[in-house]
Amino acid sequence: NSFQKIDQPGLSDKQIAERVRLDERTVTEIRCVDERDCYSLDEWEKAIEFKRRATLEWSALALKRPDLKPE
């Protein structure tokens, strides 16, 4: 976060939840929605494609199935 000091880790969702008296799942959802607003749709689509290709490459290697590797 923008108030985080370089030599100190940020708070976990659980720690934030305890401080603001919310359940951890709600804090996680708020954080995820906030992070989504930081990136354009193009960036999200690039990330989705990167993850898809990485998953296929890993599957091809782990399963010894070169036919699964993306082109």
Biopython code that builds the backbone (N, CA, C, O; Angstrom):
import numpy as np
from Bio.PDB.StructureBuilder import StructureBuilder

atoms = [
    (1, "ASN", "N", (0.831, -1.191, 0.000)),
    (1, "ASN", "CA", (0.000, 0.000, 0.000)),
    (1, "ASN", "C", (0.866, 1.240, 0.000)),
    (1, "ASN", "O", (2.070, 1.157, 0.238)),
    (2, "SER", "N", (0.275, 2.376, -0.261)),
    (2, "SER", "CA", (1.051, 3.607, -0.420)),
    (2, "SER", "C", (1.644, 4.120, 0.885)),
    (2, "SER", "O", (2.543, 4.962, 0.861)),
    (3, "PHE", "N", (1.163, 3.634, 2.013)),
    (3, "PHE", "CA", (1.697, 4.073, 3.302)),
    (3, "PHE", "C", (2.725, 3.093, 3.862)),
    (3, "PHE", "O", (3.286, 3.324, 4.933)),
    (4, "GLN", "N", (2.967, 2.021, 3.152)),
    (4, "GLN", "CA", (3.881, 0.983, 3.607)),
    (4, "GLN", "C", (5.322, 1.461, 3.509)),
    (4, "GLN", "O", (5.723, 2.062, 2.513)),
    (5, "LYS", "N", (6.098, 1.188, 4.558)),
    (5, "LYS", "CA", (7.509, 1.550, 4.545)),
    (5, "LYS", "C", (8.296, 0.436, 3.866)),
    (5, "LYS", "O", (7.908, -0.731, 3.924)),
    (6, "ILE", "N", (9.388, 0.796, 3.230)),
    (6, "ILE", "CA", (10.181, -0.162, 2.464)),
    (6, "ILE", "C", (10.677, -1.314, 3.326)),
    (6, "ILE", "O", (10.683, -2.462, 2.882)),
    (7, "ASP", "N", (11.091, -1.022, 4.548)),
    (7, "ASP", "CA", (11.673, -2.065, 5.395)),
    (7, "ASP", "C", (10.641, -2.807, 6.234)),
    (7, "ASP", "O", (11.012, -3.599, 7.100)),
    (8, "GLN", "N", (9.354, -2.569, 5.998)),
    (8, "GLN", "CA", (8.312, -3.243, 6.763)),
    (8, "GLN", "C", (7.301, -3.880, 5.815)),
    (8, "GLN", "O", (6.848, -3.241, 4.865)),
    (9, "PRO", "N", (6.949, -5.133, 6.071)),
    (9, "PRO", "CA", (5.946, -5.763, 5.216)),
    (9, "PRO", "C", (4.574, -5.139, 5.453)),
    (9, "PRO", "O", (4.319, -4.569, 6.514)),
    (10, "GLY", "N", (3.703, -5.248, 4.471)),
    (10, "GLY", "CA", (2.336, -4.757, 4.631)),
    (10, "GLY", "C", (1.548, -5.672, 5.553)),
    (10, "GLY", "O", (2.003, -6.761, 5.901)),
    (11, "LEU", "N", (0.387, -5.229, 5.937)),
    (11, "LEU", "CA", (-0.473, -6.034, 6.798)),
    (11, "LEU", "C", (-1.160, -7.120, 5.977)),
    (11, "LEU", "O", (-1.478, -6.922, 4.804)),
    (12, "SER", "N", (-1.379, -8.248, 6.600)),
    (12, "SER", "CA", (-2.139, -9.312, 5.943)),
    (12, "SER", "C", (-3.624, -8.950, 5.990)),
    (12, "SER", "O", (-4.032, -8.070, 6.747)),
    (13, "ASP", "N", (-4.416, -9.628, 5.186)),
    (13, "ASP", "CA", (-5.859, -9.392, 5.216)),
    (13, "ASP", "C", (-6.421, -9.690, 6.606)),
    (13, "ASP", "O", (-7.331, -9.006, 7.076)),
    (14, "LYS", "N", (-5.878, -10.706, 7.253)),
    (14, "LYS", "CA", (-6.342, -11.060, 8.603)),
    (14, "LYS", "C", (-6.048, -9.931, 9.588)),
    (14, "LYS", "O", (-6.900, -9.580, 10.404)),
    (15, "GLN", "N", (-4.843, -9.363, 9.513)),
    (15, "GLN", "CA", (-4.481, -8.268, 10.412)),
    (15, "GLN", "C", (-5.362, -7.041, 10.169)),
    (15, "GLN", "O", (-5.797, -6.386, 11.116)),
    (16, "ILE", "N", (-5.620, -6.739, 8.912)),
    (16, "ILE", "CA", (-6.486, -5.600, 8.589)),
    (16, "ILE", "C", (-7.891, -5.850, 9.131)),
    (16, "ILE", "O", (-8.503, -4.963, 9.726)),
    (17, "ALA", "N", (-8.391, -7.055, 8.923)),
    (17, "ALA", "CA", (-9.736, -7.405, 9.391)),
    (17, "ALA", "C", (-9.863, -7.205, 10.897)),
    (17, "ALA", "O", (-10.867, -6.679, 11.376)),
    (18, "GLU", "N", (-8.850, -7.623, 11.635)),
    (18, "GLU", "CA", (-8.878, -7.449, 13.090)),
    (18, "GLU", "C", (-8.899, -5.971, 13.466)),
    (18, "GLU", "O", (-9.605, -5.575, 14.393)),
    (19, "ARG", "N", (-8.133, -5.162, 12.756)),
    (19, "ARG", "CA", (-8.059, -3.725, 13.071)),
    (19, "ARG", "C", (-9.350, -2.982, 12.759)),
    (19, "ARG", "O", (-9.743, -2.078, 13.497)),
    (20, "VAL", "N", (-10.007, -3.357, 11.676)),
    (20, "VAL", "CA", (-11.222, -2.630, 11.272)),
    (20, "VAL", "C", (-12.506, -3.375, 11.644)),
    (20, "VAL", "O", (-13.609, -2.947, 11.304)),
    (21, "ARG", "N", (-12.341, -4.482, 12.340)),
    (21, "ARG", "CA", (-13.470, -5.276, 12.834)),
    (21, "ARG", "C", (-14.392, -5.770, 11.718)),
    (21, "ARG", "O", (-15.614, -5.639, 11.787)),
    (22, "LEU", "N", (-13.769, -6.335, 10.697)),
    (22, "LEU", "CA", (-14.494, -7.007, 9.623)),
    (22, "LEU", "C", (-13.980, -8.434, 9.546)),
    (22, "LEU", "O", (-12.921, -8.747, 10.090)),
    (23, "ASP", "N", (-14.728, -9.303, 8.868)),
    (23, "ASP", "CA", (-14.204, -10.654, 8.686)),
    (23, "ASP", "C", (-13.153, -10.629, 7.572)),
    (23, "ASP", "O", (-13.171, -9.765, 6.696)),
    (24, "GLU", "N", (-12.252, -11.588, 7.631)),
    (24, "GLU", "CA", (-11.116, -11.627, 6.702)),
    (24, "GLU", "C", (-11.566, -11.721, 5.245)),
    (24, "GLU", "O", (-10.962, -11.097, 4.374)),
    (25, "ARG", "N", (-12.602, -12.482, 4.975)),
    (25, "ARG", "CA", (-13.081, -12.642, 3.594)),
    (25, "ARG", "C", (-13.540, -11.304, 3.013)),
    (25, "ARG", "O", (-13.280, -11.019, 1.844)),
    (26, "THR", "N", (-14.212, -10.493, 3.805)),
    (26, "THR", "CA", (-14.667, -9.179, 3.338)),
    (26, "THR", "C", (-13.480, -8.291, 2.999)),
    (26, "THR", "O", (-13.485, -7.600, 1.980)),
    (27, "VAL", "N", (-12.467, -8.309, 3.852)),
    (27, "VAL", "CA", (-11.263, -7.505, 3.600)),
    (27, "VAL", "C", (-10.581, -7.968, 2.317)),
    (27, "VAL", "O", (-10.150, -7.143, 1.512)),
    (28, "THR", "N", (-10.483, -9.264, 2.122)),
    (28, "THR", "CA", (-9.866, -9.803, 0.906)),
    (28, "THR", "C", (-10.647, -9.360, -0.327)),
    (28, "THR", "O", (-10.055, -8.973, -1.335)),
    (29, "GLU", "N", (-11.964, -9.416, -0.249)),
    (29, "GLU", "CA", (-12.789, -9.000, -1.386)),
    (29, "GLU", "C", (-12.586, -7.513, -1.692)),
    (29, "GLU", "O", (-12.467, -7.130, -2.856)),
    (30, "ILE", "N", (-12.545, -6.686, -0.662)),
    (30, "ILE", "CA", (-12.323, -5.247, -0.858)),
    (30, "ILE", "C", (-10.969, -5.009, -1.519)),
    (30, "ILE", "O", (-10.864, -4.205, -2.445)),
    (31, "ARG", "N", (-9.935, -5.703, -1.050)),
    (31, "ARG", "CA", (-8.596, -5.538, -1.622)),
    (31, "ARG", "C", (-8.572, -5.956, -3.089)),
    (31, "ARG", "O", (-7.988, -5.268, -3.926)),
    (32, "CYS", "N", (-9.203, -7.072, -3.394)),
    (32, "CYS", "CA", (-9.200, -7.564, -4.778)),
    (32, "CYS", "C", (-9.940, -6.611, -5.710)),
    (32, "CYS", "O", (-9.483, -6.361, -6.825)),
    (33, "VAL", "N", (-11.065, -6.082, -5.273)),
    (33, "VAL", "CA", (-11.808, -5.124, -6.094)),
    (33, "VAL", "C", (-10.964, -3.877, -6.311)),
    (33, "VAL", "O", (-10.921, -3.336, -7.416)),
    (34, "ASP", "N", (-10.298, -3.423, -5.265)),
    (34, "ASP", "CA", (-9.441, -2.242, -5.379)),
    (34, "ASP", "C", (-8.304, -2.482, -6.367)),
    (34, "ASP", "O", (-7.999, -1.614, -7.186)),
    (35, "GLU", "N", (-7.680, -3.649, -6.295)),
    (35, "GLU", "CA", (-6.573, -3.954, -7.202)),
    (35, "GLU", "C", (-7.052, -4.020, -8.646)),
    (35, "GLU", "O", (-6.324, -3.630, -9.559)),
    (36, "ARG", "N", (-8.259, -4.505, -8.855)),
    (36, "ARG", "CA", (-8.800, -4.586, -10.212)),
    (36, "ARG", "C", (-8.938, -3.213, -10.850)),
    (36, "ARG", "O", (-8.737, -3.061, -12.055)),
    (37, "ASP", "N", (-9.275, -2.229, -10.057)),
    (37, "ASP", "CA", (-9.461, -0.875, -10.587)),
    (37, "ASP", "C", (-8.153, -0.217, -11.003)),
    (37, "ASP", "O", (-8.170, 0.818, -11.669)),
    (38, "CYS", "N", (-7.033, -0.794, -10.626)),
    (38, "CYS", "CA", (-5.724, -0.197, -10.935)),
    (38, "CYS", "C", (-5.241, -0.532, -12.341)),
    (38, "CYS", "O", (-4.322, 0.115, -12.843)),
    (39, "TYR", "N", (-5.836, -1.519, -12.979)),
    (39, "TYR", "CA", (-5.351, -1.975, -14.273)),
    (39, "TYR", "C", (-6.423, -1.822, -15.347)),
    (39, "TYR", "O", (-7.617, -1.950, -15.077)),
    (40, "SER", "N", (-5.978, -1.550, -16.557)),
    (40, "SER", "CA", (-6.912, -1.443, -17.682)),
    (40, "SER", "C", (-7.350, -2.840, -18.122)),
    (40, "SER", "O", (-6.742, -3.843, -17.748)),
    (41, "LEU", "N", (-8.398, -2.886, -18.911)),
    (41, "LEU", "CA", (-8.885, -4.161, -19.433)),
    (41, "LEU", "C", (-7.809, -4.853, -20.263)),
    (41, "LEU", "O", (-7.672, -6.075, -20.209)),
    (42, "ASP", "N", (-7.050, -4.081, -21.026)),
    (42, "ASP", "CA", (-5.965, -4.665, -21.825)),
    (42, "ASP", "C", (-4.961, -5.396, -20.944)),
    (42, "ASP", "O", (-4.511, -6.489, -21.287)),
    (43, "GLU", "N", (-4.612, -4.799, -19.815)),
    (43, "GLU", "CA", (-3.659, -5.440, -18.907)),
    (43, "GLU", "C", (-4.234, -6.726, -18.333)),
    (43, "GLU", "O", (-3.521, -7.721, -18.202)),
    (44, "TRP", "N", (-5.526, -6.716, -17.988)),
    (44, "TRP", "CA", (-6.156, -7.930, -17.472)),
    (44, "TRP", "C", (-6.169, -9.023, -18.531)),
    (44, "TRP", "O", (-5.909, -10.188, -18.229)),
    (45, "GLU", "N", (-6.472, -8.650, -19.776)),
    (45, "GLU", "CA", (-6.484, -9.644, -20.847)),
    (45, "GLU", "C", (-5.093, -10.208, -21.089)),
    (45, "GLU", "O", (-4.952, -11.408, -21.326)),
    (46, "LYS", "N", (-4.062, -9.370, -21.035)),
    (46, "LYS", "CA", (-2.680, -9.853, -21.181)),
    (46, "LYS", "C", (-2.336, -10.822, -20.053)),
    (46, "LYS", "O", (-1.704, -11.852, -20.285)),
    (47, "ALA", "N", (-2.752, -10.490, -18.837)),
    (47, "ALA", "CA", (-2.469, -11.356, -17.688)),
    (47, "ALA", "C", (-3.176, -12.699, -17.826)),
    (47, "ALA", "O", (-2.598, -13.744, -17.528)),
    (48, "ILE", "N", (-4.420, -12.667, -18.276)),
    (48, "ILE", "CA", (-5.174, -13.910, -18.467)),
    (48, "ILE", "C", (-4.493, -14.784, -19.512)),
    (48, "ILE", "O", (-4.353, -15.992, -19.317)),
    (49, "GLU", "N", (-4.070, -14.183, -20.616)),
    (49, "GLU", "CA", (-3.389, -14.939, -21.672)),
    (49, "GLU", "C", (-2.057, -15.494, -21.174)),
    (49, "GLU", "O", (-1.712, -16.638, -21.471)),
    (50, "PHE", "N", (-1.313, -14.698, -20.423)),
    (50, "PHE", "CA", (-0.043, -15.160, -19.862)),
    (50, "PHE", "C", (-0.273, -16.370, -18.960)),
    (50, "PHE", "O", (0.448, -17.363, -19.060)),
    (51, "LYS", "N", (-1.264, -16.295, -18.087)),
    (51, "LYS", "CA", (-1.550, -17.400, -17.167)),
    (51, "LYS", "C", (-1.995, -18.642, -17.929)),
    (51, "LYS", "O", (-1.616, -19.759, -17.577)),
    (52, "ARG", "N", (-2.805, -18.446, -18.977)),
    (52, "ARG", "CA", (-3.266, -19.584, -19.779)),
    (52, "ARG", "C", (-2.085, -20.292, -20.433)),
    (52, "ARG", "O", (-1.979, -21.518, -20.386)),
    (53, "ARG", "N", (-1.194, -19.503, -21.044)),
    (53, "ARG", "CA", (-0.028, -20.080, -21.717)),
    (53, "ARG", "C", (0.908, -20.757, -20.707)),
    (53, "ARG", "O", (1.424, -21.843, -20.973)),
    (54, "ALA", "N", (1.124, -20.129, -19.569)),
    (54, "ALA", "CA", (1.996, -20.704, -18.543)),
    (54, "ALA", "C", (1.432, -22.028, -18.040)),
    (54, "ALA", "O", (2.179, -22.979, -17.812)),
    (55, "THR", "N", (0.120, -22.088, -17.868)),
    (55, "THR", "CA", (-0.521, -23.319, -17.415)),
    (55, "THR", "C", (-0.364, -24.422, -18.454)),
    (55, "THR", "O", (-0.066, -25.566, -18.112)),
    (56, "LEU", "N", (-0.565, -24.078, -19.721)),
    (56, "LEU", "CA", (-0.407, -25.074, -20.783)),
    (56, "LEU", "C", (1.037, -25.553, -20.884)),
    (56, "LEU", "O", (1.286, -26.745, -21.065)),
    (57, "GLU", "N", (1.982, -24.635, -20.768)),
    (57, "GLU", "CA", (3.394, -25.022, -20.826)),
    (57, "GLU", "C", (3.752, -25.941, -19.664)),
    (57, "GLU", "O", (4.452, -26.938, -19.845)),
    (58, "TRP", "N", (3.271, -25.602, -18.473)),
    (58, "TRP", "CA", (3.546, -26.440, -17.308)),
    (58, "TRP", "C", (2.920, -27.821, -17.501)),
    (58, "TRP", "O", (3.554, -28.839, -17.223)),
    (59, "SER", "N", (1.676, -27.851, -17.978)),
    (59, "SER", "CA", (0.999, -29.134, -18.203)),
    (59, "SER", "C", (1.760, -29.983, -19.209)),
    (59, "SER", "O", (1.934, -31.184, -19.002)),
    (60, "ALA", "N", (2.213, -29.371, -20.294)),
    (60, "ALA", "CA", (2.956, -30.103, -21.321)),
    (60, "ALA", "C", (4.226, -30.706, -20.737)),
    (60, "ALA", "O", (4.574, -31.848, -21.039)),
    (61, "LEU", "N", (4.913, -29.939, -19.904)),
    (61, "LEU", "CA", (6.156, -30.416, -19.301)),
    (61, "LEU", "C", (5.885, -31.487, -18.246)),
    (61, "LEU", "O", (6.505, -32.551, -18.262)),
    (62, "ALA", "N", (4.962, -31.204, -17.333)),
    (62, "ALA", "CA", (4.685, -32.116, -16.221)),
    (62, "ALA", "C", (4.087, -33.432, -16.694)),
    (62, "ALA", "O", (4.394, -34.489, -16.142)),
    (63, "LEU", "N", (3.244, -33.375, -17.700)),
    (63, "LEU", "CA", (2.576, -34.581, -18.189)),
    (63, "LEU", "C", (3.313, -35.233, -19.352)),
    (63, "LEU", "O", (2.883, -36.258, -19.883)),
    (64, "LYS", "N", (4.434, -34.619, -19.739)),
    (64, "LYS", "CA", (5.215, -35.107, -20.877)),
    (64, "LYS", "C", (4.327, -35.235, -22.109)),
    (64, "LYS", "O", (4.328, -36.244, -22.813)),
    (65, "ARG", "N", (3.560, -34.151, -22.338)),
    (65, "ARG", "CA", (2.641, -34.097, -23.476)),
    (65, "ARG", "C", (2.952, -32.848, -24.287)),
    (65, "ARG", "O", (2.301, -31.821, -24.097)),
    (66, "PRO", "N", (3.930, -32.908, -25.187)),
    (66, "PRO", "CA", (4.285, -31.728, -25.974)),
    (66, "PRO", "C", (3.128, -31.181, -26.800)),
    (66, "PRO", "O", (3.136, -30.013, -27.189)),
    (67, "ASP", "N", (2.133, -32.022, -27.069)),
    (67, "ASP", "CA", (0.979, -31.553, -27.842)),
    (67, "ASP", "C", (0.146, -30.519, -27.085)),
    (67, "ASP", "O", (-0.657, -29.810, -27.691)),
    (68, "LEU", "N", (0.328, -30.427, -25.778)),
    (68, "LEU", "CA", (-0.409, -29.447, -24.984)),
    (68, "LEU", "C", (0.247, -28.072, -25.001)),
    (68, "LEU", "O", (-0.387, -27.071, -24.667)),
    (69, "LYS", "N", (1.524, -28.027, -25.392)),
    (69, "LYS", "CA", (2.256, -26.764, -25.361)),
    (69, "LYS", "C", (1.660, -25.779, -26.359)),
    (69, "LYS", "O", (1.413, -26.137, -27.510)),
    (70, "PRO", "N", (1.422, -24.520, -25.921)),
    (70, "PRO", "CA", (0.841, -23.530, -26.834)),
    (70, "PRO", "C", (1.807, -23.183, -27.955)),
    (70, "PRO", "O", (3.024, -23.291, -27.808)),
    (71, "GLU", "N", (1.240, -22.767, -29.065)),
    (71, "GLU", "CA", (2.069, -22.418, -30.232)),
    (71, "GLU", "C", (2.696, -21.064, -30.069)),
    (71, "GLU", "O", (3.424, -20.610, -30.952)),
]
sb = StructureBuilder()
sb.init_structure("model")
sb.init_model(0)
sb.init_chain("A")
sb.init_seg("    ")
for serial, (resi, resn, name, xyz) in enumerate(atoms, 1):
    if name == "N":
        sb.init_residue(resn, " ", resi, " ")
    sb.init_atom(name, np.array(xyz, "f"), 0.0, 1.0, " ", f" {name:<3s}", serial, name[0])
structure = sb.get_structure()
